[in-house]
Amino acid sequence: MIVTRKAHFYAAHRNERMEGSKCQRLHGHRYGLEVDFHFDTGGAVTIPFETLDLSVSPWVRLLDHRTLLHEDDRELVGKVPDALTLPFPTSAENLAAWLLAQIRSLQPAARCVRLIETDSSVVTCTLEDLDVWPTATS
């Protein structure tokens, strides 16, 4: 059985490596987050939704209303108050892989993360992606 928990957070970021793109500038999003948890319930088990929230909510609280910066962003690191510095570029793809790895560290039943950056842009990260995506272990 698959149980999906949904959350959202607000954050600013920039893709400092995207030369000439509007995404190179600091900007913000209302991110949607959907996490799929897979359970073998045997047909008669109640899934405790509160425990699933405990594996998602710490990361949502960490990211919410923050400026997310890559630690190599020499232009902004140390100049933006209360920024969260991460060891990877803060693209939606990298954030999705990182979030799935972090959530799995608290709840191994997590199997998939969908990070909705805009109404038309959704990144889906699965367990298979974690095996090859470099930021998943950062």
N, C-alpha and C positions, 0 to 999 in steps of 0.2 A: 504494500500500500504506500502511496505517496501522499505526504502531508506538506502543504506549502504555507509558509508564514510570510507575511508581507510587512514591510516597514518603509519608512522614507527618512531622508535627512537632507539638509541643505549644506552645501559646501562650495567653496571657490577653489579653483585650481587653474593651472595653465600647462600647456604642452610646449615647454620651452624649446624643444628640439624641432618643432614644426615651423621651420623658417618660412616667412611670408604668409602664414595662415592666420586667420583671425583667432584661432584657438591658441596661438602663441601668447596672446594677451591674457592677463588675469581676468577670469570671468566665473560666474557661478551657475549652479544648477540646483533644482529640486530633484534629487536622485530618488528613484524608486528601487527598492530591494526586495527580491523574492527569493526565498531559499526553499528548495525541495529537500525533504527528509524522506528516506526510504525505510520502511519497516516491514518485517515479516511478522505480521500480527497473528497468524494462525486463524484468523477469522473472528476472534472473540476478545481482542485486547483493546482497551481504551488508551489512546495516545495522549499523554499529558502535555497539552499545549503550553502550559506555563514553563515546563522545562525546556521546550524548544525556544521560547522567548528568552530564556536565560543564556542561551548560546548565541543569540543574535543581538540582543539589546546592548551588551557592552561595546560592541563595535560601532553600532549606530550612535551611541552616546559619544564615543571617541571622535567620530567624524563630523557630527552635527554642528552646524554653524562654525565651522573651522575653515581656514585656508590651508589647503593641502599642497605641500611643496616637495619637490624632489630634492634630496640632500645635496645634489650637485648644482642646483639652481643658484649660481653665485650672484645673480642680480637681485634676488629677493630673500634668500635665506638670511636670517638675522635682522631683516628690515621690516618684516611684517609681524606685528604683535600677535602673540598667541597662535602662530602658525603651527601646524603639525607637519614635521619633516619626516618624509618617508624615504626608504632606501631605493626607490625606483621612480621613474617618470609617472606622473599621476593621471595617466590615461584611464579611460573606463575599462579597457581590457585588463590593464595591470591591477586596477582596484578590484575588479571582479575576481581575479585569480587569488589575490591576497585575501580578500574577504572569505572566499570559500575555504582556503587553508586555515584561516583563523577560527572560523565557525566550526570547522571539523575538529579543531583541537579541543573544543568544548563539547561537541556533540558529533561523534563519528557517523551518525546516520545521515548527516548532511551530504548530499550528492550533487547538487547543482545550485548555482547562483545566477540569477538574472539581475543585471544592474541596468536600470532604465535611466539613461542620461538626459534624453529629451523625448518628446512624444514620438519621434520617428527613429530613435537610436537606442537599441537594446543590445547589450552584450550578454551572452550566455556562456558560462564557464562550467564545465563538467569535470568529473574526476579524471577523465582521460587527459584533459587539458592541463591539469596539475602536474602530470608526469613530464610535460615538455615546456611549460610556461615558466620562464626564469624568475618572475617575481613572486611566484606562489610560496617560495620558501624564504623570502626576504623578511 
